[in-house]
Amino acid sequence: MKIIVDAMGGDNAPVSNVRGALAAVRELGVEVILVGRGEDILKVLKEDGIGELPPGLEIVHASEVVEMCDNPATAFKEKKDSSLTVGLNLLKNGDGAAFVSAGSTGALLSAATLMVKRIRGIRRAAMAPVVPTGGGGAVLIDCGATAEGTPEYLLQFAFMGSYYAERVLKRPEPKVGLLNIGAEPSKGTDLQREAHALLTEAGKAGRIHFVGNVEAREAVYGEVDVIVSDGYSGNIFLKTMEGTGGFMAKQLKAMFKKNLLTKLAAVLVSGGLRDFKKMMDAGEVGGTPLIGISKPVIKAHGSSDAFAIKNAIRQAQSFAASGIIEDITENIDHMRLAYYHSAMTPSVTTEATGVDEHDFREARRPAVRTVRRGRGQHYHGHLV
């Protein structure tokens, strides 16, 4: 399998990206296409004592780089020879099985949506990281690709997250929960209540294993395998988990360094501490899949080191081999609002279908104008 890697994306590019790609070729048995400035990539290889390209590694030159300061909506168009644009074109044309980038999230999402395209019938692509939980991890979908959602978006997120949990995390009949402020169906805003009705119908039809609303606390305890959320709430959930994990790690370190006895105690529990650190380390996962795009795309963390890039490539390999995209394509009719129309109130139908009909450009125009006037930190409703 051949994986395309944006060699110039991320805080530590191209060094970490090149070294991570090398490790993936050696350890995972994949082939890697590094896309970026050829001279910079070769320089990293030379510094590591590699004079010739090793088998399994290929370089495709791209003279430009999408920077964090670039407009995420237009960067891939304005910089047609950027590593992001060239890499996604390779993916689109079938030159690789998946694409990995640690660059700008907004630019990657916009470019993947408009260049590689979404799966036909999918309203919005979603970011779906695997977050650590008491149940061994759960798919959080969405965590920021779409700030404002509709019940139909959440219905499709539930299906896509369920397929990912089943295929990649190997969870048979994954339990799907809707992130909310309470377990009762009446809790939450109109979005959560209406989405709950849709997901309940999908559960009754045997399409997904929907277990109802789930509060953040229970989600962390591991009561579900898939946490369904709008991107705004999901992003807050994700960032809170990251902050809590960092805080706990800092407090534990300070506690064990207090005196000689606590230092001895640290030695005794060092194995457990290593396991805890590994569980909370985003680099162990590698990256976040953009589910709903017609071909596998992985967003690696912007600060990824070589270890994290290698794991992002491993994740891309698993994603490409999983058959998730085929599952979504084959079951798209069961993921449409119209399929559950009889269970919906008129307000749900109007809200969900009026915002996003079939044509992407038609649907985006009013949303763009509204977001630009109201909240400058958002683009097209995406958290960036």
Buried (B, 14 or more C-beta within 10 A) or exposed (E): BBBBBBBBBBEBBBBBBBBBBBBBBEEBEBBBBBBBBBEBBBBBBEEEEBEEEEEBBBBBBBBBBBBBEBBBBEBBBEBEEBBBBBBBBBBBEEBBBBBBBBBBBBBBBBBBBBBBBBBEBBBBBBBBBBBBBEBEBBBBBBBBBBBBBBBBBBBBBBBBBBBBBBBBBEBEEBBBBBBBEEEEBEBBEEBBBBBBBBBBBBBEEEBBBBBBBBBBEBBBEBBBBBBBBBBBBBBBBBEEBEEEBEEEBEEBEEEBEEEEEEEEBBEEEEEEBEEBEEEBBBBBBBBBBBBBBBBBBBBBBBEBBBBBBBBBBBBBBBBBBBEBBEBBEEBBEBBBBEBBEEEBEEEBBEBBBEBBEEEBEEBBEEBEEEBEEEEEEBBBBBBB
